[in-house]
Amino acid sequence: MRKPFFCATAVVAVFICGAAFIGCDSADKRPAAESVAVSVAVETSKTEYLLGEKVNPDDLSLLVTYDDGSTSVASADEYTIDAKGFSTFVPCEGEVIVTLKGTALSASYPVRAVRAKTSFKVLAIGNSFSQDCLVHLYALADEAGAENIVLANMYIGGCTLQRHANNMRKDINAYQYQKNTDGTWKNFEGKSLLFGIKDEQWDVITLQQASGDSGMIDTYNQDLADLLQFVYINRPSARTNVVWNMTWAYQADSDHADFAKYNNSQSEMYAAIEECVEKKIKSNKLIQYVIPTGCVIQTLREGIMGDTLTRDGYHLSYKQGRYAGGMTWLKHLTGWDIDGLKCEYAGLTDDELSEIKNAVNR
């Protein structure tokens, strides 16, 4: 079976040509000295990388076609590889661009970085909203094939960044440490942030703002900076990703007291949360990436489930809402394909499961 390949014609466009080289048998027909390269095509057998792997010339070959119809395979010193838009340090999708030196001819192919399934250890520094996202994550990760699953939540109901930061500064044993190593959640009282951070070799540590302040841009201040610095200094490994959980706007008919900050408007609250993430989180160099939980919930509200994804106007509903949150975390923390998940334990209809997957994959 031949490898997939990707082509570019002159300098106009880059496109995928098909599943096998046309004219590969003539690849040993060398061009005449005066021939001019007119197109290139890249062949690769590797489009998925584990976190930490690097793209290198051994992963591909570049076929050059000349104006006299001849072709040749370029040597590694005859082309450049540009993967600047693709990082293998965080789960993501991107492309690799291969350019023939001395020309504007290039070809690209899609790639993605995923977490190895040998370890899935996630610590949330949050509140009841991170609890909503974590509660079904063990089952989802287990079905996806993850090994050595450890999940934990540093829990204080309604905890803000300010309170987390104050607890950190004074080393207060104020948290219920919720932990899951076997599919069952166990609670341990009176723990500190430092205890949770040091308890395991975490792959990911997440942070978030309390829901009522999630769209209040002035609350993303020195408390966040100090908390991030503390996490970075104490994280178990330089390979531990520090990630932001974007929370969701309240249900339109919510009676939450903080809803008044947004004129009791779901659209206003959602827009405010988006603005905070864009201006204060995505630009922060200590945060690797954002889990777009709030985006997924807002997208689902436009579909068959409507604005019914909370159980009380703000916490996620036990089935659709919590599974949507969990699946969003699984996808964005790992990069794994979620399309094959059956979630037979979830009690979702086929249409609901399909719509959740589509929203998460957007």
C-alpha angles and dihedrals in degrees: 000000000000123000120254115260138199128208143199127197116214110305099309106087145348117226143163110255104192146278100298137032117263107221097008089144089068094053090107092057101106119216122245115258093256095047119121124219111242104172143006135206127193124216121199139167095191122072098143124067131186116233109281097024118124130222109241139169092261088070095064150020129216121220115203122201120200134207092257092058095255123129138201139179110244119231118238092258091057097065141040128227118218116192096152092127091052125072123190091194094077132032106268147127126243144130140265116223119204116196128190107234117248092022140073091235115122142156130198139199133193120255137175136199118221137181117253112252093230093087134027110170117159130176121190121201097199146089138253092323092060087045089057091053096045102044096086098025094097093058092045094048091046092053089048089058102257119159129205094023116189122169128178139173126203094215133199115145112251092358114176129206088253093057093045089052093048090049089050095049093050096035091233118185091222104129136099101221106214112195136179122189101150108027094282125097117228125188126217119189131216102026130149130226090249090055092055095046092050097041098086142011091261120202091197137017116193131202132190143168123249111267098248092052096037092102097037103102095195090064090065092082142113090322090066092044093051093045092050091048090051092050092048094049093048104033111123096239141012085238092062107111118222108212138181123230109213105211127209138256119255123264112273093250095042118143094202110142092229092057087084088070086070097040088257088287121138092198092051092049093048092049090049092051090049091051092051092050092048097045104032109023111033091048093051109104092205092063113076098198146328129259101218097213092143092052092052093049091048091049092050091052087067092056139064094303094055122189093333101101096111129070097212106014096280115028114077118261115259096248119018097024099044094043090050089052093047094047091049090054093047093051097045097040094050112018089226123151109259098183093094095054111117097186091198089165093059102074092227124145117242090251093050093049092048092049092049091051092049092050093048092048094051 
